[in-house]
Amino acid sequence: MSAIFIQQAIFFIVLIGLAIPLGFYIHKVMTGQKTILTRIINPLEEKIYRFLGTPAQKEMNAKQYTFSVLFFSVFSLILLIAMMMGQQFLPLNPEKLPGTSFSLAFNTAASFVTNTNWQAYAGENTLSIFTQAFGLTVQNFVSAAVGIAVLFVLLRGFTNRTTKYIGNFWQDLTKITLYILLPLSFIVSLILISQGVVQTFAGSIETTSLELGEKIFLPLGTVASQVAIKQLGTNGGGFYGGNSTYPFENPNLISNFVENISILLIPAALIVAFGLFVKDWKQGRTIMIVSLGFLIATMIGVTLSEYYGPEFNHVLGQMNLEGKETRFGIGWSSLWAVSTTAASNGSINAMLDSFMPLGGLIPMFLMQLGEIIFGGTGSGLYGMIAFILLAIFIAGLLVGRTPEYLGKKIEPFDMKMVCLVILTPLLLTLLGTMLFILNPQAMSWLTNTGPHAFSEVLYGFSSLANNNGSAFAGLTADTTFLNILGGMIMILSRFIPMFAIIYLASNLGKKKIVATGSGTLSTTNATFVTMLIIVILVIGALSFLPAMALGPIAEHFITK
């Protein structure tokens, strides 16, 4: 057990050690300063701006920025649907795979455009290399870039003074993709290839099984390039149906360590960049402490649950290794489970359906908090800031002070936008679960019964509504009902909070910055950190405890 926690401690040390310099670099990129890549990338960047023309040249207000995000996302959605349904007519399809149904194409396109990457299919058997490389992988880049762009819109709202302009979407999208996501993905791809992750335009190869001596086909493709950005962009969509449990996608402990670091790297670096952007590193420190505290506590909880079982008093040697890769074991599987659900990544290196009831409850709860513990690229941090504003507003009511954050007064319109950010995923999770359970065919789409079956449904809609993409096994994902319902939930849960953040930023940017005084509530001390943790937990617990009692909690006591 001690060896497991030492490994996990080393992981967090490396994560913070890499996140700090990357945060400085991201800050330079997003404030227009020169970086080590400026001379190489700037000529291409300028050509892109010239190609886009006037829309890429002028500052945008909230309405213009929102329209640009919506236009780009709808265009991406339609293009990806067409690509999936017509892939039999496109190149790089050595297996001659047919086009998909409309419902599956819509669900998958919605999934990748919204940075959810819920997969109701096995990639190697359903999608061609062309669709994976030029459809899904491209969306892994741009959907992550959109989330980061909207985050910096919010940060500009805090730092701007009496202006309605919040930046230019096309410039933000271009800078983030060219300067941040592409270079990091190139580095991670090379590391993964060196460890044996597949990267080729070839199709399946025929070989002989070592166990049975029979001929088998091993699917190949552009795996390393897709895995790199799926992790870095907190996307999670794997090339293979087995995701990062599959050896061609995650061969050994080194690749596992690199992929797991990649899941949290940009979200952690954005917290550092946030402190630099608002010129107050203590604000970033507050968020980092809360995020690390939640992640470490949940990691310990899952590790203990899987190591000792449901009663936490089993003798050594009675660990729960069901559904886990022996090359990763309890420690790395538990760390990945909380990393992927904290950061809205959704990839897996162990079967979550095989975790003990409490081991499955904790990742589910991390999603239900709104994916704010590090969270998705950009979206996690602006979600956390929404909770900070809520905590400040509640604290202000308690002590009779005007709520302020980073020098901006928090007023009724701001709180309406905050409520949209926080409550939209929450309501869609419960609504989706209810609609599924009420469907007369629900039981035919589940392979289990009782509390575990309900856990599978609740986990699935927690994943869909919080842009995560992971799932318990046992839930038949590729049905017309779930494809359409899930696609709509993913779209609404992504864009309602995102547009609320844009308008919140615009409203904040119009306000004057108020000087800090004796009546200003501190948001960097231990008292506020405690207040923020309580608010996050209370919102999550009050919203989902009744549902949890029907699923993983009931299963825990049945298992005992």
C-alpha positions in Angstrom: 0.0 0.0 0.0 2.8 2.5 0.9 4.4 1.8 -2.5 1.2 2.7 -4.2 0.9 6.1 -2.5 4.6 6.8 -3.1 4.0 6.3 -6.9 1.0 8.5 -6.8 2.9 11.2 -4.8 5.6 11.2 -7.5 2.9 11.6 -10.1 1.6 14.8 -8.5 5.1 16.2 -8.0 5.8 15.8 -11.7 2.4 17.2 -12.7 3.0 20.4 -10.7 6.6 20.6 -11.9 5.4 20.6 -15.6 2.3 22.7 -15.1 4.1 25.7 -13.7 6.4 26.5 -16.7 3.6 25.5 -19.1 1.3 28.0 -17.3 3.9 30.8 -17.8 4.1 29.8 -21.5 0.3 29.8 -22.0 0.1 33.2 -20.3 2.6 34.6 -22.8 0.7 33.1 -25.7 -2.7 34.5 -24.6 -1.3 38.0 -23.8 0.5 38.3 -27.2 4.0 38.1 -25.9 6.8 36.5 -27.9 7.6 32.8 -27.2 10.2 30.4 -28.3 7.8 29.3 -31.1 6.8 32.7 -32.4 9.3 32.9 -35.2 8.3 29.4 -36.5 4.5 29.7 -36.1 3.8 33.4 -36.7 4.0 33.3 -40.5 1.4 30.5 -40.6 -0.7 32.3 -38.0 -0.7 35.5 -40.2 -1.7 33.5 -43.3 -4.7 32.0 -41.4 -5.8 35.5 -40.4 -5.5 36.8 -44.0 -7.5 33.8 -45.2 -10.3 34.4 -42.6 -10.4 38.1 -43.5 -12.3 40.8 -41.6 -13.8 38.4 -38.9 -10.3 37.6 -37.6 -9.2 41.3 -37.4 -11.7 43.1 -35.1 -12.6 42.9 -31.4 -15.9 41.2 -30.6 -18.6 41.8 -28.2 -20.6 39.0 -26.4 -23.1 38.6 -29.2 -20.5 38.4 -31.9 -18.2 36.0 -29.9 -21.2 33.8 -29.1 -22.3 33.7 -32.8 -18.7 32.8 -33.9 -18.6 29.9 -31.4 -22.0 28.7 -32.5 -21.3 29.0 -36.2 -18.0 27.1 -35.9 -19.5 24.4 -33.8 -22.6 23.9 -36.0 -20.3 23.7 -39.1 -18.1 21.2 -37.4 -21.2 19.1 -36.3 -22.6 19.0 -39.9 -19.2 18.2 -41.4 -18.5 15.3 -39.0 -22.0 13.8 -39.5 -21.5 13.9 -43.3 -18.0 12.3 -42.9 -19.2 9.5 -40.8 -22.3 8.6 -42.8 -20.3 8.8 -46.1 -17.0 7.3 -45.0 -17.3 4.4 -47.5 -16.8 7.0 -50.3 -13.7 8.6 -48.6 -10.0 7.5 -48.8 -8.0 5.7 -46.1 -10.7 3.0 -45.5 -8.7 -0.2 -46.0 -11.3 -2.3 -44.2 -14.1 -1.0 -46.5 -16.2 0.0 -43.5 -19.7 1.3 -44.4 -21.1 4.6 -43.3 -22.8 4.8 -39.9 -26.5 5.4 -39.1 -27.7 9.0 -38.7 -28.4 8.6 -35.0 -24.8 7.3 -34.3 -23.3 9.9 -36.5 -25.3 12.7 -34.7 -24.4 11.3 -31.3 -20.7 11.0 -32.1 -20.4 14.4 -33.9 -22.2 16.0 -30.9 -19.9 14.2 -28.6 -16.6 15.3 -30.2 -17.7 18.9 -31.0 -18.7 19.3 -27.4 -15.4 17.9 -26.1 -17.3 15.0 -24.5 -16.1 12.1 -26.7 -18.8 9.7 -25.6 -18.4 6.6 -27.8 -21.3 4.3 -28.6 -19.2 2.2 -30.9 -15.8 0.4 -31.1 -13.7 2.7 -33.2 -11.6 0.0 -34.9 -14.7 -1.8 -36.2 -16.9 1.2 -37.0 -14.8 4.2 -38.3 -12.2 4.4 -41.0 -8.7 5.7 -40.6 -9.8 8.8 -42.5 -12.7 9.5 -40.2 -10.7 8.9 -37.1 -7.7 11.1 -38.2 -9.4 13.9 -40.1 -12.7 14.0 -38.3 -12.4 13.0 -34.7 -8.8 14.0 -34.1 -9.3 17.4 -35.7 -12.3 17.9 -33.4 -10.2 16.9 -30.4 -8.0 19.9 -31.2 -10.6 22.5 -31.9 -13.1 21.6 -29.2 -10.4 21.8 -26.6 -9.3 25.2 -28.1 -12.9 26.5 -27.9 -13.0 25.7 -24.2 -9.7 27.5 -23.5 -10.8 30.4 -25.6 -14.0 31.0 -23.6 -12.0 30.7 -20.4 -9.8 33.6 -21.5 -12.9 35.6 -22.5 -13.9 35.3 -18.8 -10.5 36.4 -17.6 -10.5 39.4 -19.9 -13.9 40.3 -18.4 -12.2 40.5 -15.0 -9.2 42.5 -16.2 -11.0 44.8 -18.7 -12.2 48.2 -17.7 -15.5 49.6 -18.9 -15.5 48.0 -22.3 -17.9 45.6 -24.0 -15.2 43.9 -26.1 -13.9 40.5 -25.0 -11.4 39.5 -27.7 -11.6 37.8 -31.1 -12.7 34.1 -31.3 -10.8 33.3 -34.5 -7.6 34.7 -33.1 -8.1 32.8 -29.8 -8.9 29.6 -31.6 -5.8 29.9 -33.9 -3.3 30.8 -31.2 -4.4 28.1 -28.8 -4.3 25.4 -31.5 -1.0 26.5 -33.1 1.0 27.5 -30.1 -0.3 25.2 -27.3 -2.1 22.1 -28.5 -0.1 21.2 -31.6 3.4 21.4 -30.1 2.4 19.5 -27.0 0.6 16.9 -29.0 3.7 16.4 -31.2 5.9 15.9 -28.2 3.5 13.4 -26.5 2.9 11.6 -29.8 6.7 11.0 -30.2 7.0 9.7 -26.6 4.0 7.3 -27.1 5.4 6.0 -30.4 8.7 5.3 -28.7 6.8 3.1 -26.2 5.0 1.1 -28.9 1.8 3.0 -29.5 0.7 2.4 -33.1 1.0 5.2 -35.7 0.4 4.2 -39.3 -2.0 4.6 -42.2 -2.1 0.9 -42.8 -5.2 -1.2 -42.0 -5.4 -4.5 -40.1 -2.6 -7.0 -40.3 -3.1 -10.8 -40.2 -1.1 -12.8 -37.6 -1.4 -16.0 -35.6 -2.7 -16.2 -32.0 -0.1 -17.4 -29.5 -2.8 -19.1 -27.4 -4.9 -21.0 -30.0 -2.7 -20.8 -33.1 -5.5 -19.4 -35.1 -5.4 -16.5 -37.6 -6.4 -13.2 -36.1 -6.5 -9.6 -37.4 -4.9 -6.8 -35.5 -6.4 -3.4 -36.3 -3.8 -0.6 -36.8 -4.2 3.2 -37.6 -3.1 6.7 -36.6 -3.4 5.9 -32.9 -0.5 7.8 -31.2 -1.6 11.2 -32.8 -5.2 10.7 -31.6 -4.2 9.5 -28.2 -2.0 12.5 -27.5 -4.6 15.1 -28.2 -7.4 13.0 -26.6 -5.5 13.2 -23.3 -4.1 16.7 -23.6 -7.4 18.2 -24.7 -9.3 16.3 -22.0 -11.3 14.7 -24.9 -11.0 11.0 -24.1 -12.2 9.4 -27.3 -10.0 6.4 -28.0 -9.1 4.9 -31.4 -10.0 1.5 -30.0 -13.1 0.4 -28.2 -11.0 -0.7 -25.3 -9.5 2.8 -25.0 -6.4 3.0 -22.9 -6.8 -0.5 -21.6 -5.8 -1.7 -25.1 -2.0 -2.4 -25.4 -1.7 -0.7 -28.8 -3.0 2.5 -27.2 -1.3 2.2 -23.8 1.4 -0.5 -23.8 3.3 -0.1 -20.5 3.8 1.9 -17.3 5.8 4.7 -19.1 3.0 5.3 -21.7 0.4 5.1 -18.9 2.3 7.7 -16.8 2.7 10.1 -19.8 -1.0 9.7 -20.8 -2.2 10.2 -17.2 0.0 13.3 -16.8 -1.4 14.6 -20.1 -4.9 14.4 -18.8 -4.3 16.9 -16.1 -1.4 18.9 -17.5 -3.2 21.7 -19.4 -6.0 22.1 -16.8 -3.4 22.5 -14.1 -1.3 24.9 -16.2 -4.4 27.0 -16.9 -4.7 27.6 -13.1 -1.1 29.0 -13.1 -1.9 31.1 -16.2 -5.0 32.4 -14.5 -3.0 33.7 -11.5 -0.6 35.4 -13.9 -3.4 36.8 -16.1 -5.2 38.5 -13.3 -1.9 39.6 -11.7 -2.7 37.8 -8.4 -1.0 34.5 -8.0 -2.8 33.9 -4.7 -6.1 33.6 -6.6 -4.5 30.8 -8.6 -3.1 29.2 -5.5 -6.6 29.0 -4.0 -8.0 27.1 -6.9 -4.9 24.8 -7.1 -5.2 24.0 -3.4 -9.0 23.1 -3.7 -8.4 21.1 -6.9 -5.5 19.2 -5.5 -7.2 18.6 -2.2 -10.3 17.1 -3.9 -8.3 15.0 -6.3 -5.9 13.6 -3.7 -8.8 12.8 -1.3 -10.8 11.1 -4.0 -7.8 9.2 -5.2 -7.1 7.9 -1.7 -10.8 6.9 -1.4 -10.8 4.9 -4.6 -7.5 3.3 -3.9 -8.6 2.1 -0.4 -11.9 0.9 -1.9 -10.2 -1.2 -4.5 -7.4 -2.4 -2.2 -9.5 -3.5 0.8 -12.9 -4.0 -0.6 -16.3 -2.6 0.6 -15.7 -3.1 4.3 -12.2 -1.5 4.4 -11.1 -4.3 6.8 -10.0 -7.2 4.5 -6.6 -8.8 4.9 -3.9 -8.0 2.5 -4.0 -10.0 -0.7 -7.8 -9.7 -1.2 -7.6 -6.7 -3.5 -10.2 -6.1 -6.2 -8.3 -6.7 -9.5 -11.3 -7.5 -11.6 -11.5 -5.3 -14.7 -8.0 -3.9 -14.2 -4.9 -4.4 -16.3 -2.2 -6.3 -14.4 0.5 -4.0 -15.8 -1.2 -1.1 -14.0 -2.7 -2.6 -10.9 -4.7 -0.9 -8.2 -2.6 2.3 -7.8 -2.4 3.5 -11.4 -6.0 2.3 -12.2 -7.3 4.3 -9.2 -5.3 7.4 -10.1 -6.5 7.3 -13.7 -10.1 6.8 -12.6 -10.2 10.0 -10.6 -8.0 11.9 -13.1 -10.3 11.2 -16.0 -13.5 12.0 -14.2 -12.1 15.1 -12.5 -10.8 16.5 -15.8 -13.8 15.6 -18.1 -11.4 13.3 -20.0 -13.4 10.1 -20.0 -10.7 7.8 -21.1 -10.1 4.6 -19.1 -7.3 2.2 -18.3 -9.5 -0.1 -16.2 -13.2 -1.1 -16.4 -15.0 1.2 -14.0 -18.0 -1.2 -14.0 -15.8 -3.7 -12.1 -14.8 -1.2 -9.3 -16.3 -1.7 -5.9 -19.5 0.3 -5.2 -17.7 3.1 -3.5 -14.8 3.0 -6.0 -17.4 3.7 -8.7 -19.3 6.3 -6.6 -16.3 8.6 -6.3 -15.6 9.1 -10.0 -19.3 9.5 -10.6 -19.5 12.2 -7.9 -16.5 14.0 -9.4 -18.4 14.4 -12.6 -21.6 15.4 -10.8 -19.7 18.3 -9.2 -19.7 19.8 -12.7 -16.2 18.7 -13.8 -14.5 21.6 -12.0 -11.7 19.7 -10.2 -9.1 20.7 -12.7 -11.9 19.9 -15.2 -11.9 20.1 -19.0 -9.5 22.3 -20.9 -10.8 25.8 -20.1 -14.3 24.7 -19.1 -13.1 23.2 -15.8 -11.6 26.5 -14.7 -14.5 28.7 -15.7 -16.8 26.2 -13.9 -14.7 26.5 -10.8 -14.7 30.3 -11.0 -18.6 30.1 -11.2 -18.5 28.2 -7.9 -16.1 30.9 -6.5 -18.6 33.6 -7.4 -21.4 31.6 -5.8 -19.4 31.2 -2.6 -18.6 34.9 -2.6 -22.2 35.8 -3.1 -23.3 33.5 -0.2 -20.5 34.8 2.1 -21.5 38.4 1.2 -25.1 37.7 2.2 -24.0 36.2 5.5 -21.7 39.0 6.6 -23.6 41.9 4.9 -20.8 42.9 2.4 -21.1 43.6 -1.3 -19.8 40.6 -3.1 -16.7 41.4 -5.1 -14.1 39.3 -7.0 -10.9 40.5 -8.6 -12.1 44.1 -8.2 -15.5 43.6 -9.9 -18.8 43.8 -8.0 -21.0 40.7 -8.4 -24.5 41.8 -9.3 -27.8 40.0 -10.0 -27.2 39.5 -13.8 -23.8 37.9 -12.9 -25.4 35.5 -10.5 -28.1 34.5 -13.1 -25.3 33.5 -15.5 -23.5 31.7 -12.7 -26.7 29.7 -11.9 -26.9 28.7 -15.6 -23.3 27.4 -15.5 -23.8 25.4 -12.3 -27.4 24.1 -12.6 -27.5 23.2 -16.3 -25.4 20.0 -16.1 -27.0 19.1 -12.8 -30.6 19.3 -14.2 -29.7 17.6 -17.5 -28.1 14.7 -15.5 -31.2 14.0 -13.5 -33.6 14.7 -16.4 -31.7 12.3 -18.7 -31.7 9.6 -16.1 -35.4 10.0 -15.5 -36.3 9.8 -19.2 -34.2 6.7 -19.6 -35.7 4.9 -16.6 -39.2 5.8 -17.7 -38.7 4.3 -21.2 -40.5 0.9 -21.4 -37.4 -0.6 -23.1 -34.9 0.5 -20.5 -34.3 -2.9 -19.0 -33.6 -4.5 -22.4 -30.7 -2.0 -22.8 -29.1 -3.1 -19.5 -27.3 -6.3 -18.7 -27.6 -5.9 -14.9 -30.5 -5.4 -12.5 -31.0 -3.8 -9.2 -28.9 -0.9 -7.8 -25.9 -1.7 -10.1 -28.1 -1.2 -13.2 -29.3 2.1 -11.8 -25.7 3.1 -11.2 -24.9 2.4 -14.8 -27.7 4.7 -16.0 -26.9 7.4 -13.5 -23.2 7.2 -14.3 -23.9 7.4 -18.1 -26.0 10.5 -17.8 -23.6 12.1 -15.4 -21.0 11.6 -18.0 -23.1 12.9 -20.9 -24.3 16.0 -19.1 -20.9 16.9 -17.8 -19.0 16.4 -21.1 -17.0 13.5 -19.7 -17.6 10.6 -22.1 -16.7 7.6 -19.8 -19.2 4.9 -19.0 -19.9 1.9 -16.9 -20.2 -1.3 -19.0 -23.6 -3.0 -19.1 -25.4 0.0 -20.7 -26.2 -0.5 -24.4 -25.1 2.8 -25.8 -25.8 2.4 -29.6 -29.6 2.7 -29.6 -31.5 5.4 -31.5 -33.1 6.6 -28.3 -29.9 7.0 -26.3 -28.0 8.4 -29.3 -30.5 11.2 -29.9 -31.2 11.9 -26.2 -27.5 11.8 -25.3 -26.5 14.0 -28.3 -29.0 16.7 -27.3 -27.9 16.6 -23.6 -24.2 16.9 -24.6 -25.0 19.9 -26.8 -27.1 21.7 -24.3 -24.8 21.0 -21.4 -21.8 22.3 -23.3 -23.2 25.5 -24.9 -25.7 26.9 -22.4 -22.9 27.3 -19.7 -20.4 28.4 -22.3 -22.6 31.1 -23.7 -23.5 32.2 -20.1 -19.8 32.6 -19.4 -19.4 34.8 -22.5 -22.2 37.1 -21.4 -20.9 37.1 -17.8 -17.5 38.1 -19.1 -19.0 40.9 -21.2 -21.0 42.2 -18.2 -17.9 42.1 -15.9 -15.8 43.9 -18.6 -18.1 46.9 -18.6 -17.6 47.5 -14.9 -14.9 49.6 -13.2 -12.3 47.8 -11.1 -13.0 48.6 -7.4 -10.0 49.2 -5.2 -9.6 46.6 -2.4 -10.6 48.0 1.0 -11.2 46.9 4.5 -14.6 45.7 3.6 -13.4 43.4 0.8 -13.9 39.7 1.4 -10.6 37.9 1.1 -10.7 35.0 -1.4 -7.2 33.7 -0.8 -7.2 32.7 2.9 -8.0 29.4 4.6 -11.5 30.6 5.6 -12.5 31.1 2.0 -10.9 27.9 0.8 -13.0 26.1 3.4 -16.1 28.0 2.4 -15.6 27.1 -1.3 -15.1 23.4 -0.5 -18.3 23.4 1.6 -20.3 25.1 -1.2 -19.1 22.7 -3.8 -19.9 19.7 -1.6 -23.3 20.9 -0.5 -24.4 21.6 -4.1 -23.3 18.2 -5.2 -24.5 16.3 -2.2 -28.0 17.9 -2.0 -28.5 17.4 -5.8 -27.4 13.8 -6.1 -27.5 12.1 -2.7 -31.0 10.7 -3.2 -30.0 9.3 -6.6 -26.8 7.9 -5.2 -28.8 6.2 -2.5 -30.6 4.2 -5.1 -27.4 3.2 -6.9 -23.9 2.8 -5.6 -24.7 3.4 -1.9 -27.4 0.7 -1.9 -25.1 -1.6 -3.8 -22.4 -1.0 -1.2 -24.6 -2.3 1.6 -25.9 -5.2 -0.5 -22.3 -6.2 -1.3 -21.3 -6.1 2.4 
